[in-house]
């Protein structure tokens, strides 16, 4: 079974703090993704990575950065947290293979910025 | 610009009846579609998918229908069970990009 784990289930941070969200997958997947989920907006892609040290912007990258130093680990960084970044953050991974689209998700991190 | 839309935020059905969840898309380049199910405090889990070369895919109680001319897909759950109560997301992908575009989600409640 693919397992995607996220470092925290719940996190409360203050405005202006630097926040690190970490994601680890154990299935040697090439692709990793960060989404945020907000009511009425579904899942929106923040950043994704096809390989170590590679990253590409998703649909809403502003205010975020990412790091992928090892294949199994993908970190999302909020450089200076703001209240509008209060959200559920979901990490996912997938295999890089022709015709493969399925992504496996972690349990999510509920981030509250006060 | 919402390329994948789920216009019904919620749906309530009686146990044993059919649940039909709908999804519309605008990008004709999409060639693969997936449905995910999400319980509170858990990540989404893959449910069923369909390629654009097909118009139907079935897996147990779950069937996905694709109408390419209408750019519409639907998920049928028969019979519905209380454990099916969750948020359902449809997603679309294209050209082996590995990326998924998600709809807003529909909350299904199945009443005993």
HADDOCK unambig.tbl for C-alpha pairs under 7 A between the chains (distance, minus, plus):
assign (segid A and resid 40 and name CA) (segid B and resid 104 and name CA) 5.44 0.50 0.50
assign (segid A and resid 41 and name CA) (segid B and resid 104 and name CA) 4.80 0.50 0.50
assign (segid A and resid 42 and name CA) (segid B and resid 102 and name CA) 6.33 0.50 0.50
assign (segid A and resid 42 and name CA) (segid B and resid 103 and name CA) 5.61 0.50 0.50
assign (segid A and resid 42 and name CA) (segid B and resid 104 and name CA) 3.66 0.50 0.50
assign (segid A and resid 42 and name CA) (segid B and resid 105 and name CA) 5.66 0.50 0.50
assign (segid A and resid 43 and name CA) (segid B and resid 102 and name CA) 5.77 0.50 0.50
assign (segid A and resid 90 and name CA) (segid B and resid 43 and name CA) 6.93 0.50 0.50
assign (segid A and resid 98 and name CA) (segid B and resid 96 and name CA) 6.27 0.50 0.50
assign (segid A and resid 99 and name CA) (segid B and resid 96 and name CA) 6.24 0.50 0.50
assign (segid A and resid 101 and name CA) (segid B and resid 98 and name CA) 5.62 0.50 0.50
assign (segid A and resid 104 and name CA) (segid B and resid 45 and name CA) 6.94 0.50 0.50
assign (segid A and resid 105 and name CA) (segid B and resid 43 and name CA) 5.38 0.50 0.50
assign (segid A and resid 105 and name CA) (segid B and resid 44 and name CA) 6.03 0.50 0.50
assign (segid A and resid 105 and name CA) (segid B and resid 45 and name CA) 6.86 0.50 0.50
assign (segid A and resid 106 and name CA) (segid B and resid 43 and name CA) 5.31 0.50 0.50
assign (segid A and resid 107 and name CA) (segid B and resid 41 and name CA) 6.76 0.50 0.50
assign (segid A and resid 107 and name CA) (segid B and resid 42 and name CA) 4.54 0.50 0.50
assign (segid A and resid 107 and name CA) (segid B and resid 43 and name CA) 4.17 0.50 0.50
assign (segid A and resid 108 and name CA) (segid B and resid 42 and name CA) 6.56 0.50 0.50
assign (segid A and resid 108 and name CA) (segid B and resid 43 and name CA) 5.77 0.50 0.50
